[in-house]
Amino acid sequence: MGISDLIAGFIQQELEEMGGVLELQRSDLAQRFNCVPSQINYVMSTRFSPERGYIVESRRGGNGYIRITRVQVDRQTLLMHVINSVGDTLDIASARAIITNLVESEAISLNVGRALLAAMDDKTLRAVPKEARHTVRADLMKQVLIQLV
């Protein structure tokens, strides 16, 4: 188990104990796990994203904090959030992460997730010039999700 898993597990446990809202100091957490604060940022951005049902607020500085709130949103709201958060381009790694989160949160089925990943794969897009694939991938993601809303 990696350091990111340990940090995420700790935060999950604390969130449950605090009823879904947790405020902590980035530096205290980094010290607790003997890591750099950027590792905490990484965990926040990958494990506690809106697609996974969390709102993360952060204030930097001496008295800086991270406030994590677990939110329950309906499927349509989650899909609309993802549609709105996908920009003009989308790389395959980000597409995989988004689809994995949507499947895990049951916003889309495993079969839809697999089909979407297959449609966005570089092998599928081989006829598309490499410099245009990220744009095509973003458009594909948004259009499929719009159809599911």
N, C-alpha and C positions, 0 to 999 in steps of 0.2 A: 504494500500500500504506500503510495507516494505522499509527499507533504501536502499536496493540494487536496487529496482525499481526506487526510487527517484534519485539515483546517475546515473543509466543507462539512465533515461529520460533526465536528465540534460546534460549528455555527448552527447546523440543523438541530442538534440536541438543545442548544441554548434557546433557539427560536421556539421549540416545542414547550420548553419550561416557562418561557415568558409569554406564551399565548399568541405568538405570531408576530410580535414586534420586538426587535432587539437593537440596542444602541451600544456600540463598542468603539474603542479607540484602536485605530490601525496600528499604532506603535506598540500598544500593549499586546495585541494579537501577534504581531511580528516577533516580539520578544518572547512570548509564551511558546511559540513554535520554532524559535531560533532561525528565523528567515528574514529576508529583506521585505520592506513594506510593499514593494512591487509584486511580490508573490501573493500578498493579500489582495491587491488590485486584480491580479489574474483570476483568483478564485471568485471574487465578486462578479467579474464580467462574464465568466464562463459558467458558473454554477448557480448564480442568483440573478438571472436575467428576467426581464418581463415575460419572455416566452415561457419561462419556467414558473411563472406566477409570483414574482417578487418585484418589489420596488426598492431600489437602493439609492439612498441619498448620502452624499458625502460632503464633508467640509474639511478642507485641509488647514494646516497650520498647527500651532502649539496646542490648542484645545480642539483640534480636529476630531471628527467622529465619523462613523459609518452607521447609518440607521437602515436596517433591513426590515421590510414589512412584507409578510406573506399575504397575498391577495387572492381571492377566488374570483375568477372572471369566467363568464360563460364562453362557450366555444366560439360564437360569432365575434365577440369582443376580442378574444385572443387572435383569431385569424385576421381581423381588421388591423390589429396592432402590428402583426407581422407584415402584412401588406404595406402598411404605411412606413414601417421601419426599413424595409428593403429599399435601398437606394437605386441608382441607375445602373450599378454594376454589382455582381455577386460572384465571388470566387467559389470553387467547388467545395473547399473546406468549410466555408461559412454556410453554404447551402446544406451540406451534410449536418452541421450542427443545428441549424434551424429545423430541418426535417426530423432529426432525432428528438429534439425538444417537443415538437408538435405531436409526434407519435407517443412519446412518453406521457404527455399530458392528455392523451386521447382526443386531441382536437382533430387529428386525421387518423385513419386506420393504417395499420402496418402495410397493407397492400397498396394504398395510395402513396404512402411514403416511399415504398420501393419503386413504384412506377415513376414517381417524380424524380427520384435519384437517377433512375435509368435514363430518363429524358434529358437530364442535365449533364450526364457523364461526358467527358471529353471524347470518348469513342463515338457517342451518338452525335456530338457536335463537330465531328472531324471535317465536315464539308464547310463549316463556318470558319472564317479566318480567325486565328488565335487571338488577335487583338479585339475581336468582336464577341468572343464567347462569354465574357463576363456580363456584357450587356444583354445578350440573348438569354442567359441563365436568369438574370434578374427579371426580365420580362416574362419568361416561362413561369417562374415561381409566383409572381404576382397574379398572372392570368389564371393559373390553376386554382390558387387560393380564393380568388374572387368567385370562381365558379362554385366553390364549396361553401361560401358564406350563405 
